[in-house]
Amino acid sequence: MSGWTLVIPVRGGAGKSRLDVPGVDRAALARAIGLDTIAAAQACPAVAQVVVVTADAEIAREISDACLVVADPGTGLNDAVLAGLAMTEAAAPRAAMLGDLPALRAADLAVALAAAGRHEMAALPDAEGTGTTLLTRTVAGELIPAFGENSFARHFAAGFVDLAREIDTGSGHPAVWSARRDVDTLDQLHEADELGLGIRSSALIQRSSGQGAASSVA
């Protein structure tokens, strides 16, 4: 199987309305989280191309030389994913991943994609087990996202294999938590910090606090 094309929708400065870290600019943190997610995806050897869907000009400028940038239509997360998928090759292995995984490790993403490669369609639940962070399809045809609250149940009902269950019980690998810990709240950011934030998110929090990332998000 050839490398994956990975679509990542990133709201950037317009996102994270529920994430309030004292002393940290919310828009800057949202951009840092998105850029850390993108960087980890680019570093994953299983990923051949990253397609970023965003309306944030700063993010687009920073990544334009390394990723395909698609304009966010502004009509919701699923429409953003579909806009990115429309620019990909339908016969190639394709995936859509949330853009708010600031602790994402390339190795964890590689494990998840390796497991996904054994199935026509698969989904990775978020850390709570109710949402979805990664959606994959290995064969030609439509990849139809249903992201949003309680999305994992919808994806599972639509025939997507539960990747977390397969990874935990079938491969001997841990539960790839860095690929499941999306961040919308301060508590979730604290959990991501314990896993190890990406360089941009960590540096931003450290500059704002003068005490280190863990102190700011505790």
Residue frames relative to the residue before (quaternion, step in Angstrom):
aa qw qx qy qz dx dy dz
M 1.0000 0.0000 0.0000 0.0000 0.00 0.00 0.00
S 0.4374 -0.6906 0.5082 0.2710 3.57 -0.91 0.86
G 0.6965 -0.4833 0.3275 0.4171 3.54 -1.29 0.21
W 0.5666 -0.6254 0.4383 0.3093 3.53 -1.26 0.54
T 0.2631 -0.6697 0.6612 0.2126 3.50 -1.32 0.50
L 0.1173 -0.8285 0.5476 -0.0020 3.54 -0.61 1.18
V 0.1877 -0.7784 0.5943 0.0761 3.57 -0.70 1.15
I 0.0340 -0.8003 0.5982 -0.0235 3.57 -0.81 1.06
P 0.1886 -0.7692 0.5982 0.1223 3.62 -0.57 1.08
V 0.0118 -0.8093 0.5857 -0.0441 3.59 -0.80 1.02
R 0.2800 -0.7746 0.5446 0.1581 3.58 -0.57 1.11
G 0.2637 -0.7997 0.5045 0.1905 3.57 1.13 -0.53
G 0.8703 -0.0846 0.0643 0.4809 3.55 -1.02 -0.86
A 0.6495 0.5235 -0.3224 0.4474 3.58 1.18 -0.39
G 0.6730 0.5330 -0.2862 0.4255 3.58 1.24 -0.25
K 0.7510 0.4534 -0.2978 0.3765 3.51 -1.43 -0.26
S 0.1146 0.8291 -0.5350 0.1150 3.58 0.84 0.95
R 0.7039 0.4501 -0.2671 0.4802 3.61 1.16 -0.49
L 0.6279 0.5449 -0.3304 0.4469 3.58 1.27 -0.13
D 0.0773 0.8050 -0.5745 0.1261 3.55 -0.28 1.32
V 0.0064 -0.7920 0.6082 -0.0520 3.55 -0.38 1.30
P 0.4683 -0.7023 0.4478 0.2949 3.62 -0.56 1.07
G 0.8355 0.1959 -0.1636 0.4866 3.54 -0.87 1.01
V 0.6769 0.4536 -0.2849 0.5049 3.59 1.26 -0.03
D 0.4367 -0.6930 0.5107 0.2611 3.56 -0.84 1.00
R 0.4637 -0.7216 0.4390 0.2675 3.57 -0.63 1.15
A 0.6645 0.5049 -0.3188 0.4493 3.61 0.88 -0.87
A 0.6573 0.5054 -0.3119 0.4641 3.57 0.97 -0.84
L 0.6522 0.5064 -0.3166 0.4670 3.57 1.01 -0.79
A 0.6282 0.5303 -0.3389 0.4576 3.59 0.98 -0.79
R 0.6516 0.4972 -0.3159 0.4780 3.60 0.98 -0.80
A 0.6513 0.5239 -0.3207 0.4455 3.59 0.92 -0.89
I 0.6379 0.5210 -0.3235 0.4658 3.58 0.98 -0.84
G 0.6654 0.5049 -0.3008 0.4603 3.57 0.92 -0.89
L 0.6889 0.4815 -0.2851 0.4608 3.57 0.89 -0.91
D 0.6219 0.5194 -0.3475 0.4720 3.61 1.06 -0.64
T 0.6295 0.5258 -0.3306 0.4669 3.58 1.02 -0.77
I 0.6598 0.5101 -0.3017 0.4620 3.57 0.89 -0.94
A 0.6599 0.5232 -0.3122 0.4398 3.58 0.90 -0.93
A 0.6551 0.5020 -0.3146 0.4688 3.59 0.97 -0.82
A 0.6384 0.5213 -0.3258 0.4632 3.58 1.01 -0.78
Q 0.6562 0.5115 -0.3096 0.4605 3.58 0.97 -0.83
A 0.6813 0.4976 -0.2834 0.4560 3.56 1.10 -0.69
C 0.5554 0.6136 -0.3923 0.4014 3.59 1.26 -0.22
P 0.4151 -0.7456 0.4584 0.2482 3.63 -0.59 1.06
A 0.6167 0.5582 -0.3464 0.4337 3.60 1.19 -0.40
V 0.6590 0.5109 -0.2938 0.4673 3.59 1.25 -0.39
A 0.2454 -0.7898 0.5497 0.1178 3.57 -0.67 1.13
Q 0.8042 0.0140 0.0248 0.5936 3.58 1.05 -0.73
V 0.1876 -0.7507 0.6239 0.1093 3.53 -1.12 0.80
V 0.1182 -0.7678 0.6286 0.0373 3.55 -0.88 1.05
V 0.1135 -0.8081 0.5772 0.0311 3.57 -0.56 1.17
V 0.1630 -0.7720 0.6103 0.0704 3.55 -0.84 1.04
T 0.2402 0.7839 -0.5284 0.2203 3.57 -0.44 1.17
A 0.2855 -0.7176 0.6037 0.1976 3.52 -1.33 0.43
D 0.5205 0.6432 -0.4001 0.3941 3.56 1.33 0.06
A 0.3769 -0.7686 0.4730 0.2086 3.57 -0.41 1.24
E 0.6381 0.5375 -0.3398 0.4342 3.60 1.00 -0.72
I 0.6469 0.4930 -0.3154 0.4888 3.57 0.98 -0.80
A 0.6512 0.5277 -0.3193 0.4422 3.58 0.88 -0.92
R 0.6574 0.5077 -0.3182 0.4570 3.60 0.94 -0.83
E 0.6894 0.5050 -0.2958 0.4268 3.58 0.88 -0.88
I 0.7929 0.3378 -0.1618 0.4806 3.59 0.96 -0.78
S 0.4176 0.7691 -0.4371 0.2076 3.59 1.24 -0.22
D 0.6797 0.4916 -0.3042 0.4514 3.60 1.06 -0.60
A 0.7496 0.4138 -0.2047 0.4744 3.57 1.17 -0.49
C 0.7813 0.2428 -0.1182 0.5627 3.59 1.17 -0.52
L 0.4659 -0.5834 0.5612 0.3572 3.51 -1.33 0.21
V 0.1597 -0.7974 0.5784 0.0639 3.58 -0.69 1.10
V 0.0911 -0.7834 0.6147 0.0037 3.55 -0.85 1.08
A 0.4871 -0.6725 0.4751 0.2911 3.58 -0.96 0.86
D 0.4219 -0.6829 0.5406 0.2518 3.55 -0.95 0.92
P 0.3978 -0.7405 0.4801 0.2508 3.64 -0.67 0.98
G 0.4400 -0.7426 0.4237 0.2748 3.59 1.25 -0.19
T 0.6049 0.5645 -0.3524 0.4373 3.59 1.20 0.41
G 0.7828 -0.3243 0.1588 0.5067 3.56 1.11 0.63
L 0.7024 -0.5082 0.3221 0.3804 3.52 -1.32 0.48
N 0.6944 0.4814 -0.3010 0.4422 3.59 0.80 -0.91
D 0.6385 0.5049 -0.3280 0.4794 3.58 1.04 -0.68
A 0.6094 0.5369 -0.3519 0.4653 3.59 1.09 -0.63
V 0.6439 0.5102 -0.3179 0.4733 3.57 0.96 -0.85
L 0.6640 0.5069 -0.3055 0.4570 3.59 0.90 -0.89
A 0.6162 0.5389 -0.3459 0.4585 3.59 1.07 -0.70
G 0.6655 0.4859 -0.2994 0.4810 3.57 1.02 -0.75
L 0.6582 0.5148 -0.3102 0.4534 3.56 0.93 -0.88
A 0.6027 0.5794 -0.3544 0.4187 3.58 1.10 -0.66
M 0.6898 0.4595 -0.2693 0.4905 3.59 1.22 -0.43
T 0.6258 0.5437 -0.3339 0.4487 3.59 1.26 0.12
E 0.5686 -0.5795 0.4666 0.3509 3.53 -1.34 0.23
A 0.4029 -0.7713 0.4412 0.2195 3.57 -0.43 1.23
A 0.6764 0.4979 -0.3025 0.4507 3.60 1.14 -0.49
A 0.6193 0.5490 -0.3363 0.4494 3.59 1.27 -0.22
P 0.6004 -0.5323 0.4284 0.4156 3.61 -1.19 0.35
R 0.0212 -0.8209 0.5688 -0.0470 3.58 -0.71 1.09
A 0.0422 -0.7910 0.6103 0.0074 3.53 -1.17 0.61
A 0.1830 -0.7337 0.6393 0.1394 3.52 -1.30 0.45
M 0.0332 -0.8095 0.5851 -0.0355 3.56 -0.85 1.01
L 0.5382 -0.6191 0.4624 0.3365 3.55 -1.05 0.75
G 0.4026 -0.7388 0.4990 0.2073 3.56 -1.14 0.67
D 0.6504 0.5048 -0.3277 0.4635 3.59 1.18 0.41
L 0.3937 0.6845 -0.4931 0.3652 3.53 0.80 1.16
P 0.0617 -0.8784 0.4718 0.0439 3.62 0.56 1.14
A 0.6928 0.4318 -0.2878 0.5007 3.60 1.22 -0.26
L 0.3238 0.7920 -0.4763 0.2025 3.59 1.29 0.06
R 0.1717 -0.7536 0.6286 0.0868 3.53 -1.01 0.95
A 0.5445 -0.6335 0.4417 0.3274 3.55 -0.96 0.88
A 0.6392 0.5383 -0.3327 0.4371 3.60 1.02 -0.76
D 0.6463 0.5070 -0.3262 0.4678 3.59 1.00 -0.74
L 0.6368 0.5130 -0.3265 0.4740 3.56 1.00 -0.79
A 0.6320 0.5359 -0.3303 0.4519 3.59 1.00 -0.78
V 0.6380 0.5167 -0.3256 0.4689 3.59 0.99 -0.81
A 0.6660 0.5058 -0.3035 0.4565 3.58 0.90 -0.93
L 0.6876 0.4759 -0.2881 0.4665 3.58 0.92 -0.86
A 0.6026 0.5427 -0.3617 0.4600 3.59 1.09 -0.62
A 0.6545 0.4865 -0.3086 0.4896 3.58 0.99 -0.80
A 0.6486 0.5253 -0.3169 0.4505 3.58 0.98 -0.83
G 0.6138 0.5955 -0.3392 0.3919 3.56 1.09 -0.69
R 0.6436 0.5238 -0.3194 0.4576 3.57 1.25 -0.30
H 0.7368 0.3669 -0.2022 0.5307 3.58 1.29 -0.05
E 0.5791 -0.5793 0.4440 0.3632 3.54 -1.18 0.54
M 0.7902 -0.0105 0.0376 0.6116 3.58 0.95 -0.90
A 0.0692 0.8004 -0.5916 0.0670 3.58 -0.98 0.82
A 0.1384 -0.7808 0.6062 0.0603 3.54 -1.26 0.50
L 0.2479 -0.7505 0.5964 0.1399 3.54 -1.13 0.75
P 0.3347 -0.7566 0.5194 0.2139 3.62 -0.62 1.05
D 0.5404 -0.5975 0.4702 0.3604 3.55 -1.21 0.44
A 0.7551 -0.4147 0.2558 0.4387 3.57 -1.29 0.10
E 0.6693 0.4844 -0.2915 0.4822 3.58 1.12 -0.61
G 0.4510 -0.7095 0.4305 0.3284 3.58 1.24 -0.40
T 0.6370 0.5435 -0.3287 0.4369 3.60 1.24 0.05
G 0.7280 0.3589 -0.2169 0.5423 3.56 1.07 -0.71
T 0.3831 -0.6924 0.5602 0.2450 3.55 -1.35 -0.10
T 0.1926 -0.7938 0.5648 0.1173 3.58 -0.91 0.87
L 0.8010 0.1323 -0.0434 0.5823 3.60 1.14 -0.58
L 0.0561 -0.7774 0.6261 -0.0199 3.54 -0.98 0.99
T 0.0318 -0.8430 0.5358 -0.0357 3.60 -0.73 1.02
R 0.0273 -0.7547 0.6544 0.0378 3.53 -1.34 0.46
T 0.2535 -0.8128 0.5126 0.1111 3.58 -0.77 1.03
V 0.7451 0.3575 -0.2056 0.5242 3.60 1.19 -0.39
A 0.6807 -0.4877 0.3495 0.4203 3.53 -1.27 0.32
G 0.5341 0.6024 -0.4710 0.3606 3.52 -1.08 0.75
E 0.6635 -0.5267 0.3590 0.3918 3.53 -1.29 0.16
L 0.2005 -0.7075 0.6637 0.1370 3.50 -1.19 0.76
I 0.0875 -0.8438 0.5295 -0.0070 3.55 -0.23 1.31
P 0.2207 -0.8063 0.5348 0.1231 3.62 -0.39 1.17
A 0.0657 -0.7671 0.6363 0.0486 3.53 -1.23 0.60
F 0.1144 0.8279 -0.5356 0.1208 3.55 0.96 0.95
G 0.4558 0.6413 -0.5262 0.3227 3.53 -1.28 0.50
E 0.7629 -0.3551 0.2523 0.4777 3.57 -1.28 -0.07
N 0.8485 0.0486 -0.0868 0.5197 3.56 -0.96 1.03
S 0.2320 0.8268 -0.4872 0.1588 3.57 1.09 0.66
F 0.5984 0.5991 -0.3942 0.3572 3.59 1.00 -0.67
A 0.6239 0.5385 -0.3457 0.4485 3.60 1.00 -0.75
R 0.6487 0.5073 -0.3204 0.4681 3.59 1.01 -0.77
H 0.6638 0.4952 -0.3120 0.4656 3.58 0.91 -0.87
F 0.6514 0.5148 -0.3196 0.4567 3.59 0.94 -0.88
A 0.6594 0.5078 -0.3029 0.4643 3.58 0.98 -0.85
A 0.6706 0.4963 -0.2904 0.4687 3.58 1.17 -0.59
G 0.6621 -0.5518 0.2925 0.4142 3.58 1.27 0.09
F 0.4698 0.6596 -0.4591 0.3652 3.59 1.23 0.20
V 0.4373 -0.6961 0.5134 0.2464 3.57 -0.91 0.98
D 0.4545 -0.6721 0.5213 0.2648 3.57 -1.10 0.79
L 0.2827 -0.8004 0.5078 0.1467 3.58 -0.27 1.26
A 0.6154 0.5616 -0.3642 0.4163 3.58 0.98 -0.73
R 0.6547 0.5076 -0.3124 0.4649 3.57 0.93 -0.84
E 0.6771 0.4873 -0.3025 0.4610 3.57 0.91 -0.85
I 0.6614 0.5033 -0.3144 0.4587 3.59 0.91 -0.86
D 0.6727 0.5146 -0.2992 0.4394 3.58 0.91 -0.90
T 0.8118 0.3165 -0.1381 0.4709 3.58 0.87 -0.94
G 0.7750 0.4166 -0.1965 0.4326 3.57 1.09 -0.54
S 0.7876 0.3714 -0.1824 0.4566 3.58 1.04 -0.63
G 0.4784 -0.6777 0.4413 0.3422 3.58 1.18 -0.30
H 0.5594 0.6000 -0.3908 0.4177 3.58 1.25 0.01
P 0.5579 -0.5628 0.4655 0.3941 3.59 -1.22 0.31
A 0.6949 -0.5382 0.3165 0.3568 3.53 -1.32 0.21
V 0.4361 -0.7340 0.4306 0.2927 3.60 1.19 0.57
W 0.0119 0.8643 -0.5022 0.0229 3.56 0.87 1.00
S 0.6301 0.5508 -0.3627 0.4100 3.60 0.97 -0.69
A 0.6716 0.4640 -0.2893 0.5000 3.60 1.20 -0.47
R 0.6943 0.4564 -0.2674 0.4879 3.58 1.28 -0.13
R 0.6564 0.5303 -0.3137 0.4355 3.59 1.19 -0.45
D 0.0333 -0.7783 0.6258 -0.0379 3.53 0.07 1.35
V 0.2946 -0.7863 0.5319 0.1101 3.57 -1.17 0.61
D 0.0772 0.7781 -0.6190 0.0737 3.52 -0.80 1.13
T 0.7728 0.2760 -0.1312 0.5563 3.58 1.22 -0.49
L 0.6716 -0.4935 0.3669 0.4133 3.55 -1.32 0.26
D 0.6362 0.5249 -0.3373 0.4539 3.61 0.96 -0.78
Q 0.6631 0.4899 -0.3065 0.4757 3.59 0.97 -0.79
L 0.6189 0.5254 -0.3455 0.4707 3.59 1.07 -0.66
H 0.6174 0.5352 -0.3411 0.4648 3.57 1.04 -0.73
E 0.6532 0.5014 -0.3146 0.4723 3.60 0.94 -0.83
A 0.6435 0.5059 -0.3189 0.4778 3.59 1.01 -0.79
D 0.6258 0.5407 -0.3340 0.4521 3.58 1.03 -0.76
E 0.6356 0.5233 -0.3283 0.4630 3.58 1.04 -0.72
L 0.6464 0.4934 -0.3129 0.4907 3.58 1.15 -0.58
G 0.5426 -0.5960 0.4040 0.4326 3.56 1.16 -0.70
L 0.2506 -0.7997 0.5303 0.1281 3.55 -0.19 1.29
G 0.5789 -0.5644 0.4629 0.3635 3.54 -1.27 0.44
I 0.7143 -0.5118 0.2801 0.3865 3.53 -1.23 0.51
R 0.6827 0.4885 -0.3079 0.4478 3.62 0.92 -0.78
S 0.6644 0.4948 -0.3044 0.4702 3.57 0.90 -0.90
S 0.6681 0.5061 -0.3009 0.4550 3.55 0.90 -0.92
A 0.6738 0.5017 -0.3009 0.4514 3.59 0.89 -0.93
L 0.6421 0.5287 -0.3282 0.4478 3.58 0.98 -0.80
I 0.6782 0.4805 -0.2926 0.4728 3.58 0.89 -0.89
Q 0.6473 0.5193 -0.3200 0.4570 3.57 0.98 -0.80
R 0.6519 0.5094 -0.3217 0.4604 3.60 0.93 -0.82
S 0.6909 0.4904 -0.2839 0.4490 3.55 0.97 -0.84
S 0.7525 0.3999 -0.2195 0.4750 3.57 1.00 -0.76
G 0.2619 -0.7641 0.5343 0.2490 3.54 1.04 -0.80
Q 0.7024 0.4546 -0.2527 0.4859 3.60 1.30 0.12
G 0.6302 -0.5177 0.3613 0.4521 3.59 1.18 -0.12
A 0.6571 -0.5637 0.3408 0.3665 3.50 -1.17 0.65
A 0.6637 0.5267 -0.3333 0.4135 3.58 0.81 -0.90
S 0.6430 0.5307 -0.3311 0.4420 3.60 0.99 -0.76
S 0.6809 0.5115 -0.2954 0.4331 3.57 0.97 -0.82
V 0.7860 0.3518 -0.1831 0.4743 3.57 0.91 -0.80
A 0.4502 0.6965 -0.4559 0.3230 3.58 1.24 -0.01
